Amino acid sequence: MRRLVGLEAEPYTLETPMIIIQTQGQTVALIVDSVEDVLELPVGCLQDAPPLHALASKMIGVCRMPDGLMNLLDIDLLLSVDMLVGEDSA
């Protein structure tokens, strides 16, 4: 995930958490720094991404939560087909 959002990569181990997702017909494991919780978003919380946000073009939007804003990323826009199948597999 760090690479997808433009952050410097961090070393990972067998204990590093992953989020398993389905995207573009592929099952993908995203290596993340941490996972705090799985949330159900409140109805009506979704707002457009701020246009000046660095990842605005790759966001579904933002959601106002009681303890702050949550950025909702569109994984299909973050991942390219080449990343999923490997550039040398064509």
All heavy atoms as an XYZ file, in Angstrom:
673
protein
N       0.830     -1.193      0.000
C       0.000      0.000      0.000
C       0.870      1.250      0.000
O       0.511      2.218     -0.651
C      -0.913      0.022      1.228
C      -2.259     -0.648      1.067
S      -3.270     -0.165     -0.330
C      -3.750      1.479      0.038
N       1.977      1.223      0.723
C       2.834      2.413      0.782
C       3.247      2.851     -0.630
O       3.187      4.028     -0.958
C       4.087      2.142      1.628
C       3.790      2.045      3.092
C       5.074      1.788      3.887
N       4.954      2.418      5.171
C       5.281      3.674      5.438
N       5.799      4.425      4.514
N       5.090      4.178      6.630
N       3.673      1.911     -1.445
C       4.096      2.251     -2.801
C       2.937      2.817     -3.622
O       3.095      3.746     -4.397
C       4.676      1.019     -3.483
C       5.332      1.363     -4.809
C       6.001      0.176     -5.395
N       4.960     -0.667     -5.977
C       5.196     -1.759     -6.653
N       6.411     -2.196     -6.805
N       4.205     -2.451     -7.161
N       1.747      2.261     -3.418
C       0.584      2.711     -4.190
C       0.184      4.137     -3.878
O      -0.387      4.816     -4.723
C      -0.607      1.776     -3.931
C      -0.454      0.336     -4.414
C      -1.669     -0.482     -4.015
C      -0.223      0.282     -5.909
N       0.462      4.597     -2.650
C       0.070      5.963     -2.280
C       1.267      6.911     -2.226
O       1.167      8.023     -1.724
C      -0.731      6.006     -0.951
C      -2.025      5.246     -1.081
C       0.096      5.481      0.213
N       2.417      6.461     -2.748
C       3.565      7.343     -2.882
C       4.432      7.487     -1.645
O       5.180      8.451     -1.534
N       4.357      6.537     -0.707
C       5.201      6.576      0.483
C       6.400      5.664      0.309
O       6.372      4.723     -0.480
C       4.410      6.139      1.725
C       3.230      7.006      2.124
C       2.485      6.367      3.290
C       3.682      8.412      2.487
N       7.441      5.929      1.077
C       8.637      5.090      1.047
C       8.309      3.708      1.607
O       7.611      3.583      2.614
C       9.723      5.754      1.888
C      11.061      5.066      1.802
C      12.124      5.827      2.565
O      12.147      7.067      2.467
O      12.920      5.160      3.243
N       8.848      2.684      0.967
C       8.606      1.307      1.413
C       9.251      1.061      2.767
O      10.268      1.654      3.096
C       9.159      0.327      0.389
N       8.630      0.201      3.557
C       9.147     -0.222      4.860
C       9.397     -1.720      4.790
O       8.675     -2.447      4.107
C       8.120      0.059      5.961
C       7.874      1.528      6.237
C       8.980      2.153      7.067
O       9.573      1.453      7.905
O       9.235      3.344      6.854
N      10.408     -2.214      5.514
C      10.609     -3.666      5.532
C       9.423     -4.371      6.175
O       8.750     -3.799      7.033
C      11.874     -3.853      6.370
C      12.191     -2.550      6.968
C      11.356     -1.499      6.313
N       9.147     -5.604      5.748
C       8.043     -6.351      6.335
C       8.495     -7.746      6.714
O       9.522     -8.235      6.237
C       6.816     -6.380      5.423
C       7.057     -6.877      4.023
C       6.949     -8.226      3.724
C       7.383     -5.991      3.000
C       7.160     -8.690      2.438
C       7.608     -6.456      1.709
C       7.491     -7.797      1.440
O       7.707     -8.269      0.174
N       7.728     -8.373      7.595
C       8.049     -9.703      8.111
C       6.811    -10.590      7.984
O       5.775    -10.150      7.478
C       8.456     -9.626      9.593
O       7.301     -9.260     10.361
C       9.575     -8.621      9.822
N       6.899    -11.798      8.507
C       5.743    -12.695      8.503
C       4.612    -12.162      9.374
O       3.462    -12.554      9.210
C       6.148    -14.092      8.965
C       7.045    -14.861      8.001
C       7.488    -16.182      8.629
C       6.340    -15.114      6.685
N       4.921    -11.285     10.317
C       3.899    -10.712     11.201
C       3.253     -9.448     10.630
O       2.304     -8.918     11.196
C       4.486    -10.391     12.583
C       4.802    -11.616     13.419
C       6.116    -12.283     13.012
O       7.044    -11.562     12.594
O       6.200    -13.515     13.093
N       3.758     -8.946      9.512
C       3.208     -7.737      8.906
C       1.777     -8.010      8.440
O       1.532     -9.003      7.759
C       4.073     -7.290      7.714
O       5.407     -7.062      8.167
C       3.536     -6.030      7.074
N       0.823     -7.141      8.799
C      -0.563     -7.390      8.393
C      -0.783     -7.186      6.898
O      -0.081     -6.417      6.251
C      -1.365     -6.379      9.202
C      -0.408     -5.331      9.621
C       0.955     -5.950      9.632
N      -1.773     -7.917      6.389
C      -2.174     -7.797      4.994
C      -3.694     -7.692      4.930
O      -4.394     -8.220      5.792
C      -1.740     -9.018      4.197
C      -0.269     -9.144      4.012
S       0.136    -10.556      2.982
C       0.183    -11.837      4.208
N      -4.166     -7.031      3.904
C      -5.592     -6.971      3.595
C      -5.769     -7.729      2.287
O      -5.116     -7.410      1.285
C      -6.077     -5.512      3.457
C      -5.866     -4.755      4.764
C      -7.537     -5.483      3.016
C      -6.155     -3.275      4.659
N      -6.628     -8.738      2.291
C      -6.879     -9.535      1.085
C      -8.105     -8.957      0.389
O      -9.162     -8.800      1.006
C      -7.126    -11.019      1.442
C      -6.027    -11.560      2.367
C      -7.280    -11.858      0.179
C      -4.636    -11.525      1.797
N      -7.956     -8.644     -0.899
C      -9.048     -8.029     -1.664
C      -9.225     -8.743     -2.998
O      -8.351     -9.481     -3.437
C      -8.779     -6.529     -1.919
C      -7.503     -6.356     -2.741
C      -8.709     -5.752     -0.628
C      -7.385     -5.024     -3.389
N     -10.358     -8.504     -3.638
C     -10.616     -8.919     -5.020
C     -10.687     -7.655     -5.845
O     -11.442     -6.738     -5.514
C     -11.946     -9.646     -5.135
C     -11.887    -11.022     -4.649
C     -11.719    -12.078     -5.727
O     -12.126    -13.129     -5.455
N     -11.153    -11.878     -6.878
N      -9.914     -7.607     -6.908
C      -9.952     -6.462     -7.806
C      -9.592     -6.924     -9.210
O      -8.697     -7.760     -9.375
C      -9.004     -5.334     -7.343
O      -9.094     -4.237     -8.250
C      -7.568     -5.775     -7.254
N     -10.292     -6.433    -10.185
C     -10.023     -6.723    -11.589
C      -9.864     -8.227    -11.844
O      -9.010     -8.668    -12.598
C      -8.773     -5.956    -12.041
C      -8.922     -4.452    -11.861
C      -7.674     -3.696    -12.211
O      -6.958     -4.056    -13.139
N      -7.394     -2.623    -11.489
N     -10.701     -9.038    -11.169
C     -10.688    -10.474    -11.360
C      -9.535    -11.197    -10.688
O      -9.322    -12.376    -10.935
N      -8.784    -10.520     -9.853
C      -7.624    -11.099     -9.177
C      -7.806    -10.999     -7.662
O      -8.412    -10.057     -7.163
C      -6.348    -10.321     -9.546
C      -6.014    -10.307    -11.004
C      -5.309    -11.572    -11.443
O      -4.632    -12.214    -10.652
N      -5.465    -11.931    -12.703
N      -7.255    -11.964     -6.932
C      -7.168    -11.865     -5.481
C      -5.791    -11.310     -5.165
O      -4.778    -11.811     -5.665
C      -7.350    -13.242     -4.818
O      -8.637    -13.747     -5.191
C      -7.261    -13.140     -3.311
N      -5.763    -10.250     -4.359
C      -4.528     -9.529     -4.084
C      -4.366     -9.350     -2.582
O      -5.343     -9.082     -1.879
C      -4.566     -8.130     -4.758
C      -3.323     -7.326     -4.459
C      -4.770     -8.265     -6.261
N      -3.134     -9.504     -2.096
C      -2.807     -9.224     -0.700
C      -2.080     -7.888     -0.658
O      -1.031     -7.719     -1.285
C      -1.932    -10.323     -0.113
N      -2.644     -6.921      0.050
C      -2.012     -5.619      0.212
C      -1.276     -5.602      1.542
O      -1.878     -5.820      2.602
C      -3.066     -4.508      0.197
C      -3.879     -4.367     -1.086
C      -4.983     -3.351     -0.891
C      -2.986     -3.974     -2.243
N       0.026     -5.353      1.521
C       0.811     -5.253      2.745
C       0.578     -3.858      3.313
O       0.737     -2.859      2.609
C       2.301     -5.486      2.444
C       2.482     -6.898      1.902
C       3.150     -5.242      3.682
C       3.839     -7.177      1.348
N       0.172     -3.801      4.580
C      -0.163     -2.533      5.230
C       0.636     -2.384      6.524
O       1.178     -3.351      7.049
C      -1.681     -2.432      5.517
C      -2.475     -2.444      4.214
C      -2.152     -3.553      6.425
N       0.703     -1.155      7.028
C       1.406     -0.901      8.282
C       0.648     -1.477      9.468
O       1.247     -2.049     10.377
C       1.609      0.601      8.507
C       2.596      1.206      7.512
O       3.321      0.452      6.838
O       2.634      2.446      7.424
N      -0.665     -1.303      9.461
C      -1.481     -1.807     10.567
C      -2.942     -1.868     10.128
O      -3.330     -1.234      9.156
C      -1.357     -0.920     11.806
O      -1.884      0.373     11.549
N      -3.713     -2.649     10.868
C      -5.156     -2.717     10.687
C      -5.752     -2.500     12.069
O      -5.456     -3.251     12.993
C      -5.616     -4.081     10.113
C      -7.137     -4.144     10.036
C      -4.996     -4.317      8.746
N      -6.526     -1.442     12.207
C      -7.097     -1.135     13.506
C      -8.489     -1.709     13.691
O      -8.844     -2.153     14.764
C      -7.132      0.385     13.727
C      -5.756      0.982     13.854
C      -5.787      2.460     14.091
O      -6.801      2.966     14.622
O      -4.802      3.119     13.743
N      -9.292     -1.694     12.623
C     -10.675     -2.115     12.763
C     -11.298     -2.270     11.388
O     -10.771     -1.783     10.394
C     -11.450     -1.053     13.559
C     -12.632     -1.609     14.327
O     -13.020     -2.767     14.070
O     -13.156     -0.897     15.185
N     -12.406     -2.947     11.333
C     -13.246     -3.012     10.144
C     -14.511     -2.266     10.508
O     -15.139     -2.563     11.525
C     -13.562     -4.472      9.746
C     -14.507     -4.514      8.568
C     -12.271     -5.216      9.440
N     -14.867     -1.276      9.709
C     -15.978     -0.392     10.048
C     -17.105     -0.473      9.042
O     -16.874     -0.698      7.849
C     -15.492      1.064     10.092
C     -14.363      1.397     11.046
C     -13.920      2.827     10.821
C     -14.790      1.186     12.478
N     -18.309     -0.256      9.525
C     -19.453     -0.033      8.656
C     -19.668      1.472      8.629
O     -19.815      2.102      9.681
C     -20.689     -0.737      9.201
C     -21.846     -0.683      8.240
C     -22.985     -1.584      8.676
O     -22.726     -2.647      9.259
O     -24.141     -1.190      8.431
N     -19.638      2.029      7.432
C     -19.749      3.484      7.323
C     -21.184      3.933      7.534
O     -22.117      3.318      7.017
C     -19.253      3.952      5.958
C     -17.801      3.603      5.639
C     -17.451      4.059      4.230
C     -16.861      4.221      6.653
N     -21.362      5.020      8.273
C     -22.714      5.542      8.491
C     -23.346      6.029      7.180
O     -22.646      6.570      6.315
C     -22.511      6.720      9.445
C     -21.102      6.660      9.908
C     -20.355      5.795      8.962
N     -24.643      5.838      7.051
C     -25.367      6.312      5.870
C     -25.202      7.823      5.762
O     -25.303      8.546      6.745
C     -26.868      5.945      5.982
C     -27.650      6.551      4.831
C     -27.031      4.438      6.018
N     -24.891      8.286      4.561
C     -24.796      9.716      4.311
C     -23.462     10.347      4.680
O     -23.317     11.562      4.565
N     -22.486      9.560      5.091
C     -21.215     10.161      5.511
C     -20.302     10.499      4.337
O     -19.423     11.330      4.453
C     -20.479      9.254      6.497
S     -19.646      7.856      5.724
N     -20.498      9.856      3.198
C     -19.581     10.003      2.071
C     -19.691     11.386      1.437
O     -20.771     11.865      1.121
C     -19.853      8.922      1.028
C     -18.841      8.801     -0.096
C     -17.464      8.461      0.453
C     -19.286      7.761     -1.092
N     -18.516     11.999      1.262
C     -18.405     13.300      0.603
C     -17.351     13.182     -0.493
O     -16.500     12.299     -0.452
C     -17.989     14.379      1.597
C     -18.941     14.564      2.746
C     -18.397     15.548      3.776
O     -17.395     16.195      3.571
N     -19.088     15.640      4.896
N     -17.388     14.089     -1.455
C     -16.375     14.097     -2.510
C     -14.998     14.312     -1.908
O     -14.847     15.001     -0.890
C     -16.653     15.203     -3.523
C     -17.880     14.925     -4.373
O     -18.259     13.737     -4.492
O     -18.458     15.883     -4.907
N     -13.996     13.745     -2.562
C     -12.611     13.965     -2.123
C     -12.235     15.418     -2.377
O     -12.621     15.990     -3.401
C     -11.677     13.037     -2.895
N     -11.496     16.022     -1.457
C     -11.044     17.398     -1.693
C     -10.180     17.443     -2.954
O      -9.255     16.631     -3.102
C     -10.207     17.724     -0.453
C     -10.550     16.692      0.555
C     -11.028     15.490     -0.193
N     -10.457     18.348     -3.889
C      -9.731     18.361     -5.168
C      -8.230     18.599     -5.001
O      -7.448     18.193     -5.851
C     -10.389     19.481     -5.961
C     -11.194     20.254     -4.988
C     -11.467     19.386     -3.816
N      -7.802     19.203     -3.925
C      -6.381     19.469     -3.724
C      -5.655     18.309     -3.058
O      -4.435     18.339     -2.919
C      -6.188     20.746     -2.891
C      -6.723     22.027     -3.539
C      -6.504     23.220     -2.624
C      -6.074     22.272     -4.889
N      -6.381     17.296     -2.644
C      -5.763     16.125     -2.016
C      -4.881     15.431     -3.054
O      -5.276     15.260     -4.203
C      -6.837     15.166     -1.507
C      -6.342     14.114     -0.584
N      -5.549     13.080     -1.013
C      -6.516     13.933      0.748
C      -5.251     12.300      0.005
N      -5.838     12.798      1.096
N      -3.679     15.017     -2.653
C      -2.727     14.405     -3.581
C      -3.295     13.168     -4.269
O      -2.951     12.873     -5.406
C      -1.440     14.050     -2.840
N      -4.187     12.433     -3.599
C      -4.750     11.202     -4.169
C      -6.208     11.372     -4.598
O      -6.908     10.390     -4.793
C      -4.644     10.065     -3.153
C      -3.224      9.591     -2.835
C      -3.241      8.635     -1.653
C      -2.587      8.961     -4.048
N      -6.672     12.589     -4.754
C      -8.088     12.838     -5.059
C      -8.578     12.044     -6.264
O      -9.693     11.529     -6.255
C      -8.333     14.329     -5.268
N      -7.750     11.893     -7.284
C      -8.177     11.176     -8.496
C      -8.274      9.670     -8.269
O      -8.809      8.954     -9.107
C      -7.209     11.458     -9.644
O      -5.929     10.912     -9.348
N      -7.778      9.173     -7.139
C      -7.811      7.741     -6.838
C      -8.650      7.448     -5.601
O      -8.545      6.384     -5.014
C      -6.390      7.217     -6.661
C      -5.609      7.366     -7.959
C      -4.239      6.829     -7.864
C      -3.584      7.075     -9.220
N      -2.449      6.285     -9.448
N      -9.504      8.400     -5.254
C     -10.345      8.250     -4.067
C     -11.812      8.113     -4.441
O     -12.271      8.701     -5.413
C     -10.181      9.457     -3.136
C      -8.817      9.533     -2.489
S      -8.587     11.055     -1.535
C      -9.731     10.807     -0.201
N     -12.527      7.321     -3.652
C     -13.987      7.275     -3.747
C     -14.541      8.525     -3.104
O     -15.502      9.115     -3.565
C     -14.529      6.007     -3.049
C     -14.038      4.760     -3.784
C     -16.051      6.037     -2.952
C     -14.278      3.464     -3.042
N     -13.912      8.948     -2.018
C     -14.324     10.146     -1.303
C     -13.786     10.116      0.120
O     -12.881      9.355      0.440
N     -14.354     10.958      0.962
C     -14.006     10.985      2.377
C     -15.283     10.813      3.191
O     -16.376     11.140      2.728
C     -13.286     12.293      2.786
C     -11.955     12.424      2.094
C     -14.146     13.511      2.509
N     -15.129     10.273      4.360
C     -16.267     10.056      5.243
C     -15.968     10.708      6.585
O     -14.907     10.475      7.159
C     -16.513      8.559      5.413
S     -17.977      8.188      6.389
N     -16.881     11.535      7.059
C     -16.728     12.144      8.384
C     -17.148     11.134      9.439
O     -18.263     10.641      9.424
C     -17.593     13.385      8.512
C     -17.084     14.539      7.727
C     -17.649     15.860      8.266
N     -17.214     16.950      7.432
C     -16.032     17.554      7.556
N     -15.199     17.181      8.492
N     -15.696     18.532      6.753
N     -16.216     10.842     10.333
C     -16.459      9.921     11.435
C     -16.358     10.710     12.734
O     -15.801     11.813     12.739
C     -15.423      8.787     11.410
C     -15.402      7.985     10.110
S     -16.906      7.076      9.785
C     -16.713      5.716     10.902
N     -16.868     10.185     13.839
C     -16.809     10.912     15.106
C     -15.394     11.335     15.509
O     -15.212     12.389     16.107
C     -17.385      9.921     16.117
C     -18.270      9.034     15.311
C     -17.613      8.936     13.969
N     -14.392     10.541     15.134
C     -13.021     10.882     15.533
C     -12.177     11.439     14.389
O     -10.959     11.473     14.474
C     -12.336      9.675     16.177
C     -12.349      8.444     15.288
O     -13.086      8.435     14.289
O     -11.622      7.496     15.601
N     -12.786     11.883     13.289
C     -12.045     12.516     12.200
C     -12.505     12.057     10.833
O     -13.533     11.399     10.688
N     -11.732     12.415      9.816
C     -12.048     12.060      8.432
C     -11.388     10.746      8.060
O     -10.262     10.458      8.462
C     -11.534     13.133      7.474
C     -12.292     14.448      7.430
C     -11.600     15.408      6.469
C     -13.724     14.245      7.021
N     -12.088      9.960      7.266
C     -11.545      8.718      6.746
C     -11.482      8.853      5.228
O     -12.487      9.166      4.583
C     -12.441      7.542      7.122
C     -11.930      6.224      6.611
S     -12.944      4.853      7.131
C     -12.741      4.958      8.890
N     -10.296      8.639      4.663
C     -10.119      8.669      3.211
C     -10.462      7.299      2.651
O      -9.953      6.291      3.116
C      -8.672      9.016      2.853
C      -8.294     10.405      3.271
O      -9.100     11.321      3.216
N      -7.065     10.579      3.692
N     -11.322      7.265      1.647
C     -11.722      6.010      1.014
C     -11.071      5.924     -0.363
O     -11.415      6.675     -1.272
C     -13.242      5.931      0.888
C     -14.001      6.073      2.207
C     -15.488      6.132      1.956
C     -13.653      4.947      3.132
N     -10.108      5.022     -0.494
C      -9.369      4.865     -1.739
C     -10.070      3.875     -2.658
O     -10.638      2.883     -2.205
C      -7.953      4.378     -1.438
C      -7.117      5.298     -0.553
C      -5.819      4.602     -0.155
C      -6.836      6.611     -1.249
N     -10.005      4.124     -3.955
C     -10.560      3.220     -4.967
C      -9.437      2.300     -5.416
O      -8.541      2.704     -6.165
C     -11.111      4.021     -6.138
C     -11.828      3.155     -7.151
O     -11.433      1.978     -7.328
O     -12.779      3.651     -7.772
N      -9.430      1.074     -4.944
C      -8.335      0.147     -5.203
C      -8.161     -0.133     -6.692
O      -7.047     -0.329     -7.173
C      -8.493     -1.149     -4.374
C      -7.152     -1.857     -4.230
C      -9.546     -2.035     -4.956
C      -6.146     -1.104     -3.427
N      -9.249     -0.127     -7.455
C      -9.138     -0.357     -8.898
C      -8.363      0.769     -9.579
O      -7.694      0.548    -10.583
C     -10.513     -0.505     -9.543
C     -11.184     -1.819     -9.173
O     -10.464     -2.807     -8.925
O     -12.419     -1.852     -9.118
N      -8.448      1.980     -9.043
C      -7.691      3.100     -9.604
C      -6.244      3.112     -9.103
O      -5.362      3.628     -9.780
C      -8.373      4.430     -9.261
C      -9.751      4.644     -9.889
C     -10.363      5.945     -9.408
C      -9.661      4.618    -11.409
N      -5.999      2.535     -7.943
C      -4.639      2.483     -7.393
C      -3.784      1.409     -8.069
O      -2.598      1.587     -8.278
C      -4.667      2.199     -5.897
C      -5.017      3.371     -4.992
C      -5.203      2.883     -3.569
C      -3.954      4.444     -5.041
N      -4.401      0.285     -8.408
C      -3.668     -0.840     -8.993
C      -3.800     -0.838    -10.508
O      -4.889     -0.733    -11.040
C      -4.217     -2.166     -8.465
C      -3.961     -2.473     -7.007
C      -4.704     -3.735     -6.601
C      -2.481     -2.615     -6.729
N      -2.679     -1.001    -11.188
C      -2.727     -1.137    -12.644
C      -2.792     -2.618    -12.997
O      -2.419     -3.480    -12.201
C      -1.482     -0.504    -13.274
O      -0.340     -1.279    -12.974
N      -3.230     -2.926    -14.190
C      -3.288     -4.313    -14.653
C      -1.880     -4.906    -14.648
O      -1.675     -6.059    -14.271
C      -3.936     -4.400    -16.055
C      -3.821     -5.806    -16.621
C      -5.392     -3.972    -15.988
N      -0.860     -4.126    -15.049
C       0.519     -4.615    -15.054
C       0.977     -5.051    -13.662
O       1.726     -5.999    -13.518
C       1.475     -3.550    -15.591
C       1.344     -3.327    -17.082
O       0.792     -4.218    -17.757
O       1.772     -2.268    -17.561
N       0.542     -4.340    -12.631
C       0.916     -4.701    -11.274
C       0.309     -6.040    -10.875
O       0.897     -6.799    -10.115
C       0.459     -3.629    -10.277
C       1.158     -2.323    -10.441
S       0.377     -1.078     -9.419
C       1.520     -1.047     -8.057
N      -0.870     -6.346    -11.385
C      -1.575     -7.568    -11.005
C      -1.065     -8.799    -11.738
O      -0.966     -9.866    -11.171
C      -3.084     -7.406    -11.236
C      -3.765     -6.356    -10.388
C      -5.212     -6.211    -10.808
C      -3.665     -6.691     -8.919
N      -0.755     -8.667    -13.029
C      -0.352     -9.832    -13.806
C       1.157     -9.896    -14.006
O       1.661    -10.892    -14.461
C      -1.079     -9.877    -15.185
C      -2.558    -10.038    -15.005
C      -0.744     -8.677    -16.026
N       1.858     -8.837    -13.685
C       3.312     -8.803    -13.887
C       3.638     -8.356    -15.289
O       3.061     -8.835    -16.254
N       4.519     -7.407    -15.382
C       4.842     -6.814    -16.673
C       5.481     -7.807    -17.638
O       5.367     -7.679    -18.840
C       5.765     -5.616    -16.475
C       5.069     -4.500    -15.712
C       5.992     -3.330    -15.425
O       6.782     -2.969    -16.329
O       5.912     -2.798    -14.326
N       6.170     -8.850    -17.135
C       6.839     -9.777    -18.018
C       6.018    -11.011    -18.365
O       6.490    -11.913    -19.030
C       8.180    -10.205    -17.405
C       8.008    -10.848    -16.039
O       7.020    -10.531    -15.367
O       8.871    -11.649    -15.661
N       4.742    -11.058    -17.944
C       3.925    -12.245    -18.218
C       3.144    -12.146    -19.519
O       2.454    -13.059    -19.894
C       2.960    -12.501    -17.052
O       2.023    -11.455    -16.958
N       3.245    -11.047    -20.224
C       2.495    -10.860    -21.461
C       3.134    -11.557    -22.621
O       4.253    -11.894    -22.664
C       2.358     -9.362    -21.756
